């Protein structure tokens, strides 16, 4: 609400309308006062150096100076920076004469190509929108390729067979194999944990999240792939592990906040591939889980609050079911993903031998719609402070789409 109020130049009615459009009906605001909003307003952020908002350099590092100032005399609790969604080592914050102002003075390592440098600040009530400068590094000096850490989870066989699917476990295994194939190409090293069926019990999933947090660094890419069922209860979304008992969801399901906290604690680039609204087949018939209980829209929206941002690719939109078929031996989303960044490299629209995240988004959108005859529509969210980064190196010549 506060961010919309500031973005609209103080138009309270428009701010309420925009905020309500992002919230479930039970949380919507009917009316509030300007004084309430100003009391909650986040600090304003200003980048002093570099002065320009888009620069080019051949240097491997950048000196950044920024300042945060409170609108309402609330103390500035923190000011920090993210580069391409990654948070460098903490430090550089300097408090000024009073707690309503703070300064940041840090040196930042730049990657070759485009770097989106975003500065944030917060008080005890809210976080600012990012102030962004785009820095393009032209140096051709070699730099270490990032490593990729993948946690792939797929559940087809549940302890309660009423929930069983056919190909979720195969999807997790296929995505693991595809991304492992990028070792020595796009990534220096690819490390993965693939949890399929009984391995994807609640304890195993939580242990996998802990491993991912501990393994990845700010220079790396961390990916979570989920295939199976999801369910919402009392306003909270849960991923259903192999040993779930939906009558005791709070103690046997994996609450979505576990995934949020994992992404929050990972310092590098974060990427979620979510296919947790699975149906039993191309007919769209679900197991015994009501369709509206699998709507993960609010859960995915919550990831927007993760500092530095998370790239989210979801197999379907709203209450749509994610379809799988014996013809594909995969879910539609995973089949398109394999085609896009696997050996076929069909998502490489410009034929340059690299698939970037926006090319993949375009391919998934068109291909899933084609496979499911318009019954399923993937959704992608790319934080605006992130550059258009590559996700796979493929054969130079892109192939035509097939059936």
Secondary structure as the mmCIF struct_conf table of DSSP 4:
data_model
#
loop_
_struct_conf.conf_type_id
_struct_conf.id
_struct_conf.beg_label_comp_id
_struct_conf.beg_label_asym_id
_struct_conf.beg_label_seq_id
_struct_conf.end_label_comp_id
_struct_conf.end_label_asym_id
_struct_conf.end_label_seq_id
HELX_RH_AL_P HELX_RH_AL_P1 UNK A 2 UNK A 7
TURN_TY1_P TURN_TY1_P1 UNK A 8 UNK A 9
BEND BEND1 UNK A 10 UNK A 10
HELX_RH_AL_P HELX_RH_AL_P2 UNK A 12 UNK A 21
TURN_TY1_P TURN_TY1_P2 UNK A 22 UNK A 22
BEND BEND2 UNK A 23 UNK A 23
HELX_RH_3T_P HELX_RH_3T_P1 UNK A 25 UNK A 27
HELX_RH_AL_P HELX_RH_AL_P3 UNK A 34 UNK A 40
HELX_LH_PP_P HELX_LH_PP_P1 UNK A 41 UNK A 43
STRN STRN1 UNK A 44 UNK A 49
BEND BEND3 UNK A 50 UNK A 50
BEND BEND4 UNK A 52 UNK A 53
STRN STRN2 UNK A 54 UNK A 57
BEND BEND5 UNK A 60 UNK A 60
STRN STRN3 UNK A 61 UNK A 69
BEND BEND6 UNK A 71 UNK A 73
STRN STRN4 UNK A 78 UNK A 83
TURN_TY1_P TURN_TY1_P3 UNK A 84 UNK A 85
STRN STRN5 UNK A 86 UNK A 86
BEND BEND7 UNK A 89 UNK A 90
STRN STRN6 UNK A 93 UNK A 95
BEND BEND8 UNK A 97 UNK A 98
TURN_TY1_P TURN_TY1_P4 UNK A 99 UNK A 100
STRN STRN7 UNK A 101 UNK A 109
BEND BEND9 UNK A 112 UNK A 112
STRN STRN8 UNK A 113 UNK A 122
BEND BEND10 UNK A 124 UNK A 125
STRN STRN9 UNK A 127 UNK A 127
HELX_LH_PP_P HELX_LH_PP_P2 UNK A 128 UNK A 130
STRN STRN10 UNK A 131 UNK A 137
HELX_LH_PP_P HELX_LH_PP_P3 UNK A 144 UNK A 147
STRN STRN11 UNK A 148 UNK A 154
BEND BEND11 UNK A 156 UNK A 157
BEND BEND12 UNK A 159 UNK A 160
HELX_RH_3T_P HELX_RH_3T_P2 UNK A 161 UNK A 163
BEND BEND13 UNK A 166 UNK A 167
HELX_RH_AL_P HELX_RH_AL_P4 UNK A 168 UNK A 180
TURN_TY1_P TURN_TY1_P5 UNK A 181 UNK A 182
STRN STRN12 UNK A 183 UNK A 183
TURN_TY1_P TURN_TY1_P6 UNK A 184 UNK A 186
STRN STRN13 UNK A 187 UNK A 187
BEND BEND14 UNK A 188 UNK A 188
STRN STRN14 UNK A 190 UNK A 196
HELX_RH_3T_P HELX_RH_3T_P3 UNK A 197 UNK A 200
BEND BEND15 UNK A 201 UNK A 201
HELX_RH_AL_P HELX_RH_AL_P5 UNK A 202 UNK A 215
TURN_TY1_P TURN_TY1_P7 UNK A 218 UNK A 219
BEND BEND16 UNK A 220 UNK A 220
STRN STRN15 UNK A 221 UNK A 227
BEND BEND17 UNK A 228 UNK A 228
STRN STRN16 UNK A 229 UNK A 229
STRN STRN17 UNK A 230 UNK A 233
TURN_TY1_P TURN_TY1_P8 UNK A 234 UNK A 235
STRN STRN18 UNK A 236 UNK A 239
TURN_TY1_P TURN_TY1_P9 UNK A 242 UNK A 243
HELX_RH_3T_P HELX_RH_3T_P4 UNK A 246 UNK A 248
HELX_RH_AL_P HELX_RH_AL_P6 UNK A 249 UNK A 252
BEND BEND18 UNK A 253 UNK A 253
STRN STRN19 UNK A 254 UNK A 255
HELX_RH_AL_P HELX_RH_AL_P7 UNK A 256 UNK A 265
BEND BEND19 UNK A 268 UNK A 268
STRN STRN20 UNK A 269 UNK A 275
STRN STRN21 UNK A 277 UNK A 278
BEND BEND20 UNK A 280 UNK A 281
TURN_TY1_P TURN_TY1_P10 UNK A 282 UNK A 283
BEND BEND21 UNK A 287 UNK A 289
HELX_RH_3T_P HELX_RH_3T_P5 UNK A 291 UNK A 294
HELX_RH_AL_P HELX_RH_AL_P8 UNK A 297 UNK A 302
HELX_RH_3T_P HELX_RH_3T_P6 UNK A 303 UNK A 305
BEND BEND22 UNK A 306 UNK A 306
TURN_TY1_P TURN_TY1_P11 UNK A 307 UNK A 308
STRN STRN22 UNK A 311 UNK A 314
BEND BEND23 UNK A 315 UNK A 316
TURN_TY1_P TURN_TY1_P12 UNK A 318 UNK A 319
HELX_LH_PP_P HELX_LH_PP_P4 UNK A 320 UNK A 321
STRN STRN23 UNK A 322 UNK A 322
HELX_LH_PP_P HELX_LH_PP_P5 UNK A 323 UNK A 323
STRN STRN24 UNK A 324 UNK A 325
TURN_TY1_P TURN_TY1_P13 UNK A 326 UNK A 329
STRN STRN25 UNK A 330 UNK A 331
HELX_RH_AL_P HELX_RH_AL_P9 UNK A 332 UNK A 341
BEND BEND24 UNK A 342 UNK A 342
TURN_TY1_P TURN_TY1_P14 UNK A 343 UNK A 344
TURN_TY1_P TURN_TY1_P15 UNK A 346 UNK A 347
TURN_TY1_P TURN_TY1_P16 UNK A 349 UNK A 350
BEND BEND25 UNK A 352 UNK A 353
STRN STRN26 UNK A 354 UNK A 356
HELX_RH_AL_P HELX_RH_AL_P10 UNK A 357 UNK A 371
TURN_TY1_P TURN_TY1_P17 UNK A 372 UNK A 374
BEND BEND26 UNK A 375 UNK A 375
STRN STRN27 UNK A 379 UNK A 381
TURN_TY1_P TURN_TY1_P18 UNK A 384 UNK A 385
BEND BEND27 UNK A 386 UNK A 386
STRN STRN28 UNK A 390 UNK A 393
BEND BEND28 UNK A 396 UNK A 397
HELX_LH_PP_P HELX_LH_PP_P6 UNK A 398 UNK A 401
#
